[in-house]
Amino acid sequence: MKINYGYIKVLFLLVLVGFLYAFSAERNKNRVINEPKVEFTGTNNLFLTHNNVSKLLIQNPKGLHNKHKDIIDLNELESALSSNPMVKNAEVYMSVNGMLTAEIEQKRPIARVHTNASYYVDDEGSFMPLSDNYSARVPLVTGKVYKTKLETIYRIAKTIDEDDFLKQHVIEIIQAENQDISLRLRKFDFVVHLGSLNKLKKKINNFKAFYKKAINDKTINTYSSVNLRFDNQVICTKK
């Protein structure tokens, strides 16, 4: 009987490929996780460091270091990272060779509260702790401020953050007990009294018009306060 060596070669190759695949799969399955790769998106200002994130991953409740890749719960790692008050969003994924990567989007602060406690208010109105690694240049918030009632502070801070003129000039937000708002400026020592944030856009426009006129008239340094509480009026107090 004639032996068909062609079929034998094909069968041998199929067995060899199957063996190599099984060997590779088993080896990959048993690969352990060592140091994860950390990438930050959206900002160059690192309130968290790569080392901070690595520790969060390694010190999560079930651990991470030297575990087999097949028993790593990526959703659990994402939850552990997202629970950090400096993290806005976290994505964790693993490559075929077992490299664990965490992509971190940090929160972005728009104001810094400095009363009986110190912390940031982020661009979504949430609490954000201070960082030992980086200090953001944002308006300081003083007066009567409560961590559980940040709505008014968030609204005025967001308005300042989104307005080039205000962002350039405002350095302090002062909140009274009744949540009326006043502002201090970078270059001038008068206080701008906004009162409530009703008709805020109109009040800001009135202040911009006053500012432009006072600069042109060279009277900007003669005032101790500028009151914008009333409609269609800018009431100034001389020094």
N, CA, C and O of each residue as an XYZ file, in Angstrom:
956
protein
N       0.848     -1.187      0.000
C       0.000      0.000      0.000
C       0.892      1.249      0.000
O       1.858      1.337      0.758
N       0.555      2.194     -0.850
C       1.360      3.405     -0.971
C       1.006      4.378      0.157
O      -0.163      4.696      0.374
N       2.034      4.842      0.868
C       1.831      5.789      1.973
C       1.819      7.214      1.422
O       2.714      7.621      0.680
N       0.792      7.952      1.800
C       0.666      9.353      1.358
C       1.374     10.254      2.382
O       0.813     10.655      3.401
N       2.616     10.541      2.055
C       3.415     11.347      2.979
C       2.904     12.793      3.094
O       3.135     13.480      4.089
N       2.203     13.224      2.041
C       1.653     14.590      2.083
C       0.655     14.749      3.215
O       0.682     15.746      3.937
N      -0.248     13.745      3.373
C      -1.224     13.800      4.456
C      -0.542     13.706      5.825
O      -0.952     14.361      6.784
N       0.491     12.893      5.894
C       1.211     12.743      7.160
C       1.864     14.057      7.577
O       1.852     14.431      8.750
N       2.444     14.762      6.571
C       3.074     16.053      6.862
C       2.041     17.062      7.359
O       2.284     17.795      8.318
N       0.878     17.090      6.689
C      -0.176     18.029      7.097
C      -0.647     17.710      8.504
O      -0.820     18.605      9.332
N      -0.856     16.409      8.771
C      -1.304     16.003     10.098
C      -0.267     16.365     11.160
O      -0.615     16.818     12.250
N       1.003     16.162     10.833
C       2.078     16.503     11.760
C       2.098     17.996     12.060
O       2.264     18.406     13.209
N       1.927     18.810     11.009
C       1.925     20.264     11.188
C       0.752     20.720     12.050
O       0.893     21.594     12.905
N      -0.426     20.100     11.804
C      -1.603     20.458     12.600
C      -1.394     20.124     14.074
O      -1.760     20.903     14.953
N      -0.797     18.949     14.339
C      -0.518     18.556     15.717
C       0.487     19.504     16.346
O       0.344     19.893     17.505
N       1.523     19.881     15.562
C       2.555     20.786     16.072
C       1.976     22.159     16.392
O       2.265     22.732     17.443
N       1.144     22.692     15.469
C       0.519     24.005     15.695
C      -0.377     23.957     16.931
O      -0.358     24.867     17.760
N      -1.161     22.888     17.044
C      -2.033     22.737     18.215
C      -1.248     22.694     19.507
O      -1.645     23.294     20.506
N      -0.132     21.982     19.486
C       0.707     21.885     20.677
C       1.288     23.245     21.055
O       1.274     23.642     22.220
N       1.804     23.957     20.035
C       2.393     25.269     20.298
C       1.359     26.259     20.809
O       1.648     27.061     21.697
N       0.139     26.206     20.244
C      -0.932     27.096     20.690
C      -1.300     26.809     22.139
O      -1.442     27.724     22.950
N      -1.455     25.511     22.457
C      -1.815     25.126     23.825
C      -0.714     25.530     24.807
O      -0.991     26.000     25.910
N       0.555     25.335     24.380
C       1.679     25.703     25.232
C       1.701     27.211     25.471
O       1.910     27.673     26.593
N       1.478     27.980     24.381
C       1.479     29.429     24.488
C       0.331     29.923     25.353
O       0.506     30.821     26.176
N      -0.861     29.328     25.161
C      -2.030     29.734     25.937
C      -1.824     29.460     27.420
O      -2.169     30.292     28.260
N      -1.266     28.302     27.745
C      -1.033     27.957     29.143
C       0.014     28.866     29.760
O      -0.120     29.295     30.906
N       1.066     29.160     28.986
C       2.106     30.049     29.493
C       1.558     31.458     29.711
O       1.863     32.108     30.711
N       0.731     31.928     28.744
C       0.141     33.261     28.864
C      -0.831     33.317     30.028
O      -0.918     34.329     30.723
N      -1.563     32.233     30.240
C      -2.520     32.157     31.330
C      -1.829     32.290     32.673
O      -2.357     32.907     33.598
N      -0.645     31.708     32.772
C       0.088     31.703     34.036
C       1.008     32.911     34.203
O       1.730     33.019     35.194
N       0.974     33.826     33.214
C       1.821     35.018     33.317
C       1.343     35.872     34.497
O       0.139     36.043     34.686
N       2.260     36.399     35.274
C       1.891     37.188     36.450
C       2.037     38.676     36.147
O       2.807     39.084     35.277
N       1.273     39.471     36.893
C       1.299     40.923     36.745
C       2.343     41.494     37.686
O       2.356     41.176     38.875
N       3.207     42.326     37.162
C       4.177     43.014     37.995
C       3.814     44.502     38.067
O       2.727     44.830     38.542
N       4.660     45.387     37.626
C       4.399     46.820     37.697
C       3.448     47.237     36.574
O       3.770     47.027     35.404
N       2.277     47.828     36.892
C       1.351     48.255     35.841
C       1.857     49.515     35.135
O       2.658     50.270     35.686
N       1.384     49.724     33.925
C       1.711     50.929     33.164
C       0.615     51.962     33.395
O      -0.569     51.640     33.296
N       0.994     53.193     33.699
C       0.024     54.238     34.025
C       0.149     55.373     33.014
O       1.248     55.870     32.763
N      -0.984     55.783     32.433
C      -1.011     56.884     31.476
C      -2.066     57.898     31.918
O      -3.181     57.528     32.285
N      -1.698     59.190     31.879
C      -2.630     60.253     32.226
C      -3.116     60.937     30.956
O      -2.343     61.153     30.023
N      -4.400     61.277     30.926
C      -4.975     61.957     29.761
C      -5.569     63.294     30.187
O      -6.029     63.450     31.318
N      -5.552     64.244     29.275
C      -6.296     65.491     29.483
C      -5.557     66.628     30.144
O      -5.997     67.771     30.019
N      -4.452     66.387     30.847
C      -3.753     67.475     31.516
C      -2.303     67.091     31.781
O      -1.967     65.913     31.900
N      -1.451     68.113     31.872
C      -0.051     67.880     32.229
C       0.209     68.130     33.716
O       1.308     67.889     34.214
N      -0.819     68.618     34.415
C      -0.683     68.918     35.833
C      -1.072     67.688     36.639
O      -2.254     67.363     36.748
N      -0.099     67.017     37.193
C      -0.343     65.734     37.839
C      -0.594     65.896     39.333
O       0.345     66.026     40.118
N      -1.868     65.887     39.720
C      -2.224     65.879     41.134
C      -1.928     64.501     41.726
O      -1.585     64.375     42.902
N      -2.066     63.475     40.889
C      -1.635     62.120     41.231
C      -0.371     61.813     40.446
O      -0.204     62.327     39.340
N       0.508     61.006     40.973
C       1.693     60.578     40.241
C       1.486     59.159     39.731
O       0.548     58.473     40.139
N       2.369     58.724     38.834
C       2.329     57.349     38.344
C       2.461     56.372     39.515
O       1.819     55.322     39.541
N       3.296     56.734     40.471
C       3.499     55.867     41.629
C       2.234     55.779     42.488
O       1.908     54.713     43.010
N       1.514     56.918     42.635
C       0.261     56.904     43.392
C      -0.733     55.918     42.798
O      -1.361     55.142     43.518
N      -0.869     55.957     41.465
C      -1.834     55.088     40.798
C      -1.408     53.626     40.902
O      -2.244     52.750     41.127
N      -0.116     53.359     40.739
C       0.383     51.988     40.867
C       0.058     51.422     42.241
O      -0.332     50.261     42.369
N       0.222     52.254     43.272
C      -0.082     51.796     44.628
C      -1.574     51.532     44.796
O      -1.965     50.578     45.470
N      -2.413     52.377     44.183
C      -3.854     52.158     44.261
C      -4.236     50.820     43.636
O      -5.113     50.117     44.138
N      -3.568     50.478     42.533
C      -3.848     49.211     41.861
C      -3.357     48.024     42.690
O      -4.074     47.041     42.877
N      -2.141     48.133     43.177
C      -1.529     47.027     43.909
C      -2.191     46.824     45.273
O      -2.291     45.702     45.769
N      -2.646     47.949     45.876
C      -3.204     47.856     47.227
C      -4.726     47.744     47.233
O      -5.349     47.935     48.277
N      -5.340     47.436     46.079
C      -6.791     47.247     46.063
C      -7.132     46.019     46.906
O      -6.251     45.204     47.179
N      -8.409     45.867     47.331
C      -8.754     44.824     48.322
C      -8.250     43.422     47.997
O      -7.896     42.671     48.906
N      -8.213     43.060     46.723
C      -7.774     41.703     46.371
C      -6.321     41.650     45.934
O      -5.811     40.597     45.551
N      -5.659     42.801     45.996
C      -4.263     42.808     45.608
C      -4.084     42.710     44.100
O      -5.052     42.563     43.354
N      -2.833     42.792     43.663
C      -2.532     42.720     42.238
C      -1.162     42.113     42.006
O      -0.993     41.288     41.108
N      -0.200     42.503     42.789
C       1.196     42.151     42.544
C       1.396     40.635     42.484
O       1.002     39.908     43.396
N       2.018     40.172     41.387
C       2.366     38.759     41.175
C       1.154     37.822     41.044
O       1.269     36.617     41.265
N      -0.005     38.387     40.685
C      -1.164     37.535     40.437
C      -1.194     37.102     38.982
O      -0.694     37.813     38.110
N      -1.782     35.931     38.712
C      -1.946     35.475     37.339
C      -2.912     36.403     36.611
O      -3.900     36.859     37.188
N      -2.624     36.679     35.344
C      -3.421     37.637     34.575
C      -4.863     37.195     34.412
O      -5.749     38.040     34.287
N      -5.127     35.885     34.408
C      -6.487     35.410     34.182
C      -7.401     35.600     35.392
O      -8.614     35.435     35.269
N      -6.847     35.943     36.557
C      -7.710     36.133     37.719
C      -7.823     37.612     38.095
O      -8.365     37.943     39.150
N      -7.316     38.497     37.239
C      -7.417     39.931     37.491
C      -8.792     40.419     37.028
O      -9.181     40.177     35.886
N      -9.522     41.098     37.902
C     -10.828     41.674     37.586
C     -10.626     43.142     37.200
O     -10.411     43.996     38.060
N     -10.696     43.423     35.892
C     -10.431     44.778     35.407
C     -11.485     45.766     35.890
O     -11.163     46.910     36.210
N     -12.738     45.333     35.944
C     -13.800     46.225     36.422
C     -13.576     46.627     37.879
O     -13.835     47.763     38.276
N     -13.094     45.680     38.652
C     -12.827     45.972     40.058
C     -11.683     46.972     40.194
O     -11.715     47.848     41.058
N     -10.675     46.838     39.338
C      -9.554     47.782     39.381
C     -10.017     49.180     38.970
O      -9.602     50.173     39.568
N     -10.875     49.259     37.950
C     -11.402     50.552     37.523
C     -12.202     51.204     38.651
O     -12.097     52.409     38.879
N     -12.998     50.404     39.351
C     -13.780     50.927     40.475
C     -12.878     51.433     41.591
O     -13.161     52.459     42.210
N     -11.793     50.710     41.844
C     -10.856     51.119     42.890
C     -10.207     52.458     42.544
O     -10.037     53.310     43.416
N      -9.846     52.644     41.277
C      -9.237     53.901     40.856
C     -10.255     55.037     40.854
O      -9.954     56.144     41.298
N     -11.466     54.763     40.352
C     -12.502     55.796     40.258
C     -12.968     56.271     41.624
O     -13.503     57.374     41.746
N     -12.774     55.458     42.646
C     -13.182     55.849     43.996
C     -12.257     56.908     44.589
O     -12.599     57.545     45.585
N     -11.078     57.097     43.975
C     -10.169     58.128     44.455
C     -10.751     59.507     44.126
O     -11.128     59.734     42.976
N     -10.841     60.436     45.083
C     -11.491     61.728     44.850
C     -10.750     62.652     43.896
O     -11.257     63.725     43.570
N      -9.557     62.262     43.438
C      -8.850     63.063     42.439
C      -9.063     62.526     41.023
O      -8.634     63.151     40.053
N      -9.716     61.382     40.899
C      -9.871     60.732     39.598
C     -11.265     60.999     39.042
O     -12.269     60.746     39.707
N     -11.314     61.510     37.819
C     -12.587     61.755     37.132
C     -13.048     60.515     36.390
O     -14.231     60.177     36.410
N     -12.118     59.836     35.734
C     -12.457     58.636     34.980
C     -11.233     57.727     34.921
O     -10.099     58.204     34.865
N     -11.470     56.412     34.935
C     -10.370     55.448     34.878
C     -10.746     54.284     33.972
O     -11.856     53.756     34.046
N      -9.811     53.894     33.121
C      -9.981     52.714     32.275
C      -8.764     51.814     32.458
O      -7.623     52.271     32.389
N      -9.019     50.542     32.691
C      -7.944     49.572     32.894
C      -8.106     48.459     31.870
O      -9.193     47.902     31.714
N      -7.033     48.142     31.180
C      -7.098     47.063     30.196
C      -5.776     46.304     30.190
O      -4.768     46.767     30.724
N      -5.810     45.115     29.567
C      -4.634     44.255     29.562
C      -4.320     43.820     28.138
O      -5.217     43.435     27.388
N      -3.054     43.882     27.770
C      -2.616     43.448     26.446
C      -2.466     41.928     26.428
O      -2.512     41.281     27.474
N      -2.287     41.367     25.241
C      -2.177     39.914     25.110
C      -0.937     39.362     25.809
O      -0.902     38.193     26.194
N       0.077     40.206     25.968
C       1.300     39.733     26.639
C       1.271     39.964     28.146
O       2.280     39.783     28.828
N       0.096     40.369     28.665
C      -0.045     40.497     30.108
C       0.300     41.851     30.675
O       0.342     41.996     31.897
N       0.555     42.866     29.839
C       0.852     44.203     30.348
C      -0.446     44.887     30.773
O      -1.350     45.072     29.958
N      -0.535     45.258     32.043
C      -1.710     45.943     32.583
C      -1.509     47.449     32.453
O      -0.506     47.991     32.918
N      -2.465     48.119     31.820
C      -2.376     49.568     31.598
C      -3.585     50.257     32.221
O      -4.718     49.801     32.067
N      -3.336     51.349     32.919
C      -4.405     52.160     33.501
C      -4.339     53.557     32.886
O      -3.316     54.235     32.976
N      -5.442     53.981     32.257
C      -5.550     55.333     31.720
C      -6.379     56.159     32.693
O      -7.517     55.811     33.009
N      -5.798     57.252     33.164
C      -6.413     58.055     34.212
C      -6.721     59.455     33.698
O      -5.846     60.133     33.159
N      -7.972     59.886     33.868
C      -8.340     61.281     33.644
C      -8.582     61.900     35.018
O      -9.475     61.477     35.752
N      -7.782     62.900     35.355
C      -7.908     63.534     36.657
C      -9.026     64.571     36.659
O      -9.421     65.083     35.611
N      -9.523     64.865     37.842
C     -10.448     65.979     37.976
C      -9.707     67.292     37.715
O      -8.490     67.372     37.884
N     -10.454     68.315     37.303
C      -9.842     69.624     37.037
C     -10.433     70.650     38.006
O     -11.624     70.951     37.935
N      -9.610     71.188     38.911
C     -10.135     72.157     39.879
C     -10.376     73.523     39.246
O      -9.645     73.941     38.348
N     -11.420     74.218     39.730
C     -11.703     75.573     39.242
C     -11.743     76.578     40.391
O     -11.834     77.783     40.154
N     -11.678     76.099     41.628
C     -11.624     76.987     42.794
C     -11.013     76.215     43.958
O     -11.063     74.986     44.014
N     -10.434     76.979     44.887
C      -9.821     76.358     46.064
C     -10.422     76.956     47.328
O     -10.230     78.138     47.614
N     -11.136     76.151     48.069
C     -11.757     76.600     49.320
C     -10.694     76.660     50.418
O      -9.919     75.724     50.612
N     -10.680     77.793     51.131
C      -9.724     77.945     52.231
C     -10.469     78.586     53.395
O     -10.414     79.800     53.594
N     -11.168     77.749     54.160
C     -11.897     78.218     55.339
C     -11.428     77.394     56.524
O     -10.237     77.380     56.835
N     -12.356     76.702     57.195
C     -11.922     75.807     58.269
C     -11.342     74.510     57.719
O     -10.740     73.725     58.451
N     -11.531     74.297     56.418
C     -10.931     73.160     55.713
C     -10.446     73.656     54.353
O     -10.931     74.668     53.846
N      -9.500     72.949     53.775
C      -8.951     73.341     52.481
C      -9.134     72.214     51.476
O      -8.763     71.069     51.733
N      -9.711     72.553     50.332
C      -9.937     71.569     49.269
C     -10.309     72.318     47.988
O     -10.579     73.519     48.015
N     -10.320     71.604     46.884
C     -10.725     72.178     45.608
C     -12.199     71.889     45.327
O     -12.784     70.958     45.880
N     -12.779     72.709     44.455
C     -14.055     72.405     43.811
C     -13.721     72.145     42.340
O     -13.100     72.988     41.693
N     -14.125     70.990     41.808
C     -13.746     70.663     40.436
C     -14.754     71.206     39.432
O     -15.747     71.826     39.812
N     -14.489     70.967     38.131
C     -15.320     71.557     37.076
C     -16.676     70.883     36.913
O     -17.429     71.217     35.999
N     -16.993     69.929     37.801
C     -18.331     69.340     37.828
C     -19.030     69.631     39.157
O     -20.098     69.088     39.439
N     -18.419     70.489     39.963
C     -19.030     70.889     41.224
C     -18.796     69.954     42.375
O     -19.488     70.044     43.389
N     -17.837     69.054     42.251
C     -17.579     68.059     43.295
C     -16.367     68.443     44.141
O     -15.528     69.249     43.739
N     -16.308     67.845     45.309
C     -15.146     67.995     46.198
C     -13.927     67.324     45.581
O     -14.030     66.257     44.975
N     -12.769     67.962     45.742
C     -11.503     67.386     45.290
C     -10.438     67.762     46.318
O     -10.261     68.949     46.592
N      -9.726     66.801     46.895
C      -8.718     67.127     47.909
C      -7.514     67.840     47.309
O      -7.275     67.781     46.103
N      -6.768     68.509     48.165
C      -5.510     69.111     47.731
C      -4.498     68.013     47.450
O      -4.640     66.879     47.905
N      -3.478     68.376     46.693
C      -2.447     67.411     46.315
C      -1.093     67.863     46.835
O      -0.793     69.057     46.872
N      -0.283     66.899     47.235
C       1.098     67.197     47.636
C       1.995     67.397     46.421
O       3.118     67.883     46.551
N       1.507     67.025     45.245
C       2.351     67.037     44.049
C       2.207     68.306     43.210
O       3.141     68.711     42.518
N       1.028     68.928     43.280
C       0.797     70.091     42.418
C      -0.267     70.989     43.039
O      -1.245     70.504     43.608
N      -0.071     72.299     42.926
C      -1.041     73.263     43.434
C      -1.592     74.076     42.261
O      -0.838     74.746     41.555
N      -2.905     74.010     42.059
C      -3.531     74.683     40.916
C      -3.687     76.180     41.183
O      -3.976     76.592     42.307
N      -3.493     76.987     40.137
C      -3.709     78.433     40.228
C      -5.165     78.726     39.879
O      -5.514     78.933     38.717
N      -5.987     78.737     40.894
C      -7.422     78.981     40.733
C      -7.851     79.966     41.813
O      -7.136     80.142     42.799
N      -9.014     80.617     41.646
C      -9.463     81.571     42.674
C      -9.609     80.919     44.048
O     -10.063     79.781     44.174
N      -9.214     81.671     45.066
C      -9.362     81.229     46.445
C     -10.794     81.526     46.893
O     -11.354     82.564     46.540
N     -11.378     80.628     47.661
C     -12.737     80.809     48.177
C     -12.663     80.958     49.688
O     -12.118     80.094     50.375
N     -13.218     82.066     50.214
C     -13.220     82.316     51.655
C     -14.637     82.644     52.111
O     -15.562     82.718     51.303
N     -14.790     82.838     53.416
C     -16.097     83.176     53.965
C     -16.780     81.967     54.563
O     -16.128     81.101     55.145
N     -18.098     81.907     54.420
C     -18.910     80.815     54.966
C     -19.161     79.787     53.863
O     -20.032     79.977     53.014
N     -18.403     78.715     53.882
C     -18.500     77.692     52.835
C     -18.627     76.325     53.503
O     -17.890     76.005     54.436
N     -19.573     75.525     53.012
C     -19.789     74.182     53.548
C     -19.642     73.156     52.428
O     -20.178     73.328     51.334
N     -18.915     72.101     52.721
C     -18.602     71.087     51.717
C     -19.855     70.448     51.132
O     -19.840     69.972     49.996
N     -20.930     70.436     51.897
C     -22.179     69.819     51.430
C     -23.074     70.794     50.669
O     -24.126     70.409     50.159
N     -22.650     72.067     50.593
C     -23.468     73.078     49.896
C     -22.550     73.932     49.021
O     -22.272     75.090     49.332
N     -22.091     73.341     47.932
C     -21.133     74.022     47.054
C     -21.772     74.592     45.791
O     -21.057     75.070     44.910
N     -23.105     74.554     45.680
C     -23.754     74.931     44.425
C     -23.442     76.369     44.012
O     -23.113     76.627     42.854
N     -23.545     77.305     44.960
C     -23.305     78.720     44.627
C     -21.844     78.948     44.259
O     -21.545     79.625     43.275
N     -20.935     78.382     45.052
C     -19.506     78.513     44.765
C     -19.192     77.914     43.395
O     -18.445     78.500     42.611
N     -19.761     76.753     43.114
C     -19.524     76.107     41.820
C     -20.003     76.987     40.671
O     -19.314     77.119     39.659
N     -21.165     77.581     40.822
C     -21.721     78.390     39.727
C     -20.852     79.608     39.429
O     -20.566     79.891     38.266
N     -20.427     80.333     40.468
C     -19.597     81.516     40.202
C     -18.198     81.113     39.746
O     -17.611     81.777     38.892
N     -17.658     80.024     40.310
C     -16.329     79.564     39.897
C     -16.338     79.107     38.447
O     -15.387     79.365     37.710
N     -17.393     78.438     38.035
C     -17.508     77.986     36.649
C     -17.644     79.171     35.695
O     -17.075     79.172     34.603
N     -18.406     80.180     36.124
C     -18.545     81.395     35.312
C     -17.188     82.064     35.123
O     -16.857     82.491     34.017
N     -16.404     82.159     36.186
C     -15.070     82.758     36.104
C     -14.168     81.922     35.197
O     -13.442     82.464     34.364
N     -14.218     80.615     35.362
C     -13.367     79.704     34.590
C     -13.642     79.802     33.097
O     -12.732     79.620     32.289
N     -14.880     80.085     32.720
C     -15.276     80.103     31.306
C     -15.202     81.492     30.685
O     -15.490     81.651     29.499
N     -14.821     82.500     31.467
C     -14.766     83.879     30.973
C     -13.309     84.364     31.042
O     -12.738     84.464     32.129
N     -12.722     84.660     29.902
C     -11.303     85.052     29.860
C     -11.019     86.293     30.709
O      -9.996     86.360     31.389
N     -11.922     87.269     30.669
C     -11.725     88.503     31.442
C     -11.708     88.202     32.938
O     -10.792     88.614     33.651
N     -12.730     87.478     33.411
C     -12.809     87.164     34.834
C     -11.663     86.250     35.265
O     -11.102     86.421     36.348
N     -11.322     85.298     34.431
C     -10.243     84.363     34.763
C      -8.912     85.093     34.926
O      -8.074     84.694     35.734
N      -8.728     86.137     34.174
C      -7.492     86.913     34.257
C      -7.444     87.757     35.528
O      -6.374     87.945     36.107
N      -8.609     88.272     35.967
C      -8.613     89.276     37.028
C      -9.028     88.765     38.414
O      -8.516     89.264     39.416
N      -9.930     87.796     38.502
C     -10.470     87.405     39.810
C      -9.520     86.446     40.520
O      -9.109     85.431     39.958
N      -9.178     86.782     41.765
C      -8.294     85.913     42.550
C      -8.982     85.364     43.797
O      -8.489     84.414     44.405
N     -10.115     85.949     44.186
C     -10.787     85.479     45.406
C     -12.296     85.593     45.272
O     -12.820     86.578     44.754
N     -12.981     84.563     45.751
C     -14.437     84.531     45.841
C     -14.791     84.511     47.318
O     -14.324     83.649     48.062
N     -15.625     85.470     47.748
C     -16.019     85.552     49.158
C     -17.510     85.256     49.258
O     -18.326     85.928     48.627
N     -17.861     84.247     50.053
C     -19.272     83.912     50.215
C     -19.738     84.277     51.627
O     -19.139     83.867     52.621
N     -20.826     85.060     51.688
C     -21.393     85.443     52.978
C     -22.281     84.317     53.508
O     -22.534     83.334     52.811
N     -22.744     84.468     54.732
C     -23.607     83.455     55.353
C     -24.865     83.210     54.524
O     -25.329     82.074     54.424
N     -25.425     84.283     53.922
C     -26.639     84.145     53.106
C     -26.335     83.758     51.657
O     -27.221     83.793     50.802
N     -25.070     83.387     51.382
C     -24.579     82.945     50.070
C     -24.458     84.075     49.047
O     -24.308     83.811     47.854
N     -24.523     85.337     49.503
C     -24.161     86.445     48.621
C     -22.673     86.340     48.295
O     -21.877     85.873     49.109
N     -22.316     86.781     47.093
C     -20.951     86.619     46.596
C     -20.279     87.968     46.358
O     -20.880     88.891     45.808
N     -19.025     88.061     46.780
C     -18.172     89.204     46.457
C     -16.882     88.673     45.846
O     -16.513     87.517     46.052
N     -16.198     89.537     45.090
C     -14.973     89.138     44.403
C     -13.849     90.117     44.705
O     -14.084     91.311     44.889
N     -12.640     89.606     44.754
C     -11.443     90.445     44.809
C     -10.636     90.218     43.538
O     -10.611     89.123     42.978
N      -9.974     91.294     43.098
C      -9.255     91.256     41.832
C      -7.747     91.219     42.050
O      -7.246     91.549     43.125
N      -7.042     90.810     41.006
C      -5.599     90.641     41.088
C      -4.852     91.964     41.226
O      -3.927     92.073     42.031
N      -5.247     92.967     40.447
C      -4.460     94.192     40.361
C      -5.015     95.355     41.177
O      -4.319     96.348     41.392
N      -6.266     95.241     41.635
C      -6.904     96.377     42.309
C      -7.453     95.927     43.655
O      -7.828     94.768     43.828
N      -7.497     96.865     44.617
C      -7.853     96.468     45.971
C      -9.320     96.701     46.323
O      -9.697     96.499     47.477
N     -10.157     97.116     45.381
C     -11.577     97.268     45.705
C     -12.286     95.907     45.630
O     -11.840     94.988     44.942
N     -13.406     95.812     46.360
C     -14.201     94.586     46.402
C     -15.395     94.746     45.475
O     -16.058     95.783     45.472
N     -15.661     93.715     44.691
C     -16.807     93.711     43.778
C     -17.926     92.906     44.429
O     -17.784     91.701     44.636
N     -19.034     93.563     44.752
C     -20.159     92.908     45.413
C     -21.194     92.486     44.367
O     -21.843     93.331     43.750
N     -21.342     91.175     44.174
C     -22.347     90.668     43.239
C     -23.689     90.441     43.913
O     -24.729     90.508     43.257
N     -23.681     90.174     45.208
C     -24.909     89.799     45.888
C     -25.296     88.376     45.512
O     -24.438     87.496     45.450
N     -26.576     88.145     45.262
C     -27.012     86.827     44.807
C     -26.564     86.639     43.359
O     -26.122     87.585     42.707
N     -26.682     85.416     42.868
C     -26.273     85.140     41.489
C     -27.439     85.254     40.504
O     -27.338     84.797     39.366
N     -28.537     85.859     40.938
C     -29.620     86.157     40.002
C     -29.136     87.174     38.972
O     -28.441     88.132     39.312
N     -29.506     86.959     37.725
C     -29.092     87.846     36.621
C     -27.572     88.018     36.597
O     -27.060     89.118     36.387
N     -26.872     86.922     36.814
C     -25.409     86.978     36.922
C     -24.764     87.515     35.644
O     -23.863     88.352     35.706
N     -25.217     87.042     34.505
C     -24.619     87.487     33.236
C     -24.727     88.990     33.075
O     -23.782     89.643     32.633
N     -25.890     89.545     33.437
C     -26.084     90.985     33.331
C     -25.152     91.732     34.276
O     -24.584     92.762     33.913
N     -24.997     91.210     35.492
C     -24.111     91.848     36.463
C     -22.659     91.833     35.978
O     -21.929     92.809     36.150
N     -22.254     90.728     35.379
C     -20.887     90.631     34.855
C     -20.678     91.626     33.719
O     -19.642     92.288     33.647
N     -21.653     91.726     32.846
C     -21.553     92.688     31.737
C     -21.494     94.119     32.263
O     -20.740     94.939     31.739
N     -22.291     94.431     33.304
C     -22.239     95.762     33.906
C     -20.859     96.042     34.484
O     -20.344     97.154     34.361
N     -20.262     95.038     35.115
C     -18.929     95.231     35.687
C     -17.881     95.447     34.593
O     -16.992     96.285     34.742
N     -17.984     94.705     33.510
C     -17.027     94.872     32.412
C     -17.119     96.281     31.824
O     -16.104     96.894     31.494
N     -18.352     96.786     31.699
C     -18.542     98.143     31.173
C     -17.949     99.175     32.135
O     -17.289    100.122     31.706
N     -18.186     98.989     33.435
C     -17.606     99.883     34.434
C     -16.081     99.829     34.372
O     -15.420    100.868     34.390
N     -15.530     98.637     34.301
C     -14.080     98.457     34.304
C     -13.438     99.182     33.115
O     -12.438     99.884     33.267
N     -14.019     99.002     31.960
C     -13.480     99.629     30.753
C     -13.489    101.150     30.876
O     -12.511    101.812     30.529
N     -14.605    101.703     31.374
C     -14.715    103.155     31.524
C     -13.746    103.675     32.575
O     -13.095    104.701     32.375
N     -13.649    102.956     33.713
C     -12.767    103.410     34.804
C     -11.301    103.357     34.390
O     -10.510    104.201     34.810
N     -10.932    102.379     33.574
C      -9.561    102.304     33.060
C      -9.292    103.475     32.124
O      -8.247    104.122     32.204
N     -10.245    103.738     31.238
C     -10.070    104.851     30.288
C     -10.009    106.196     31.004
O      -9.248    107.085     30.621
N     -10.835    106.331     32.063
C     -10.863    107.593     32.818
C      -9.738    107.690     33.843
O      -9.531    108.738     34.456
N      -9.014    106.585     34.023
C      -7.924    106.502     35.007
C      -8.423    106.757     36.432
O      -7.745    107.384     37.246
N      -9.634    106.250     36.709
C     -10.210    106.400     38.054
C     -10.296    105.050     38.785
O     -10.813    104.977     39.900
N      -9.790    103.991     38.156
C      -9.977    102.641     38.668
C      -9.411    102.459     40.073
O      -9.923    101.651     40.849
N      -8.357    103.204     40.404
C      -7.712    103.055     41.712
C      -8.313    103.952     42.790
O      -7.791    104.006     43.904
N      -9.397    104.653     42.481
C      -9.985    105.576     43.459
C     -11.149    104.953     44.233
O     -11.747    105.606     45.088
N     -11.469    103.686     43.932
C     -12.645    103.060     44.548
C     -12.249    102.020     45.600
O     -11.224    101.349     45.485
N     -13.098    101.908     46.630
C     -12.904    100.878     47.650
C     -13.875     99.717     47.459
O     -13.616     98.608     47.924
N     -14.990     99.968     46.779
C     -15.946     98.890     46.498
C     -16.788     99.230     45.278
O     -17.014    100.394     44.950
N     -17.247     98.159     44.611
C     -18.121     98.297     43.442
C     -19.310     97.374     43.690
O     -19.154     96.160     43.826
N     -20.509     97.975     43.748
C     -21.712     97.230     44.088
C     -22.536     96.967     42.827
O     -22.962     97.898     42.145
N     -22.753     95.682     42.530
C     -23.512     95.287     41.346
C     -24.844     94.626     41.709
O     -25.464     93.973     40.870
N     -25.274     94.793     42.939
C     -26.465     94.081     43.405
C     -27.749     94.526     42.704
O     -28.707     93.757     42.619
N     -27.771     95.748     42.209
C     -29.010     96.310     41.691
C     -29.018     96.328     40.164
O     -27.979     96.510     39.527
N     -30.207     96.136     39.586
C     -30.335     96.112     38.136
C     -29.933     97.455     37.526
O     -30.276     98.523     38.032
N     -29.194     97.358     36.421
C     -28.836     98.536     35.609
C     -28.083     99.606     36.395
O     -28.059    100.768     35.989
N     -27.471     99.229     37.512
C     -26.717    100.199     38.283
C     -25.385     99.615     38.723
O     -25.289     98.438     39.071
N     -24.372    100.446     38.701
C     -23.078    100.101     39.296
C     -22.785    101.197     40.307
O     -22.482    102.332     39.940
N     -22.880    100.843     41.588
C     -22.707    101.826     42.652
C     -21.299    101.700     43.223
O     -20.930    100.667     43.781
N     -20.525    102.761     43.075
C     -19.122    102.723     43.490
C     -18.921    103.569     44.740
O     -19.531    104.626     44.902
N     -18.057    103.082     45.614
C     -17.701    103.818     46.827
C     -16.251    104.251     46.696
O     -15.357    103.451     46.419
N     -16.047    105.567     46.909
C     -14.691    106.110     46.830
C     -13.900    105.773     48.090
O     -14.467    105.562     49.163
N     -12.593    105.729     47.935
C     -11.722    105.499     49.093
C     -11.779    106.681     50.055
O     -11.111    106.668     51.089
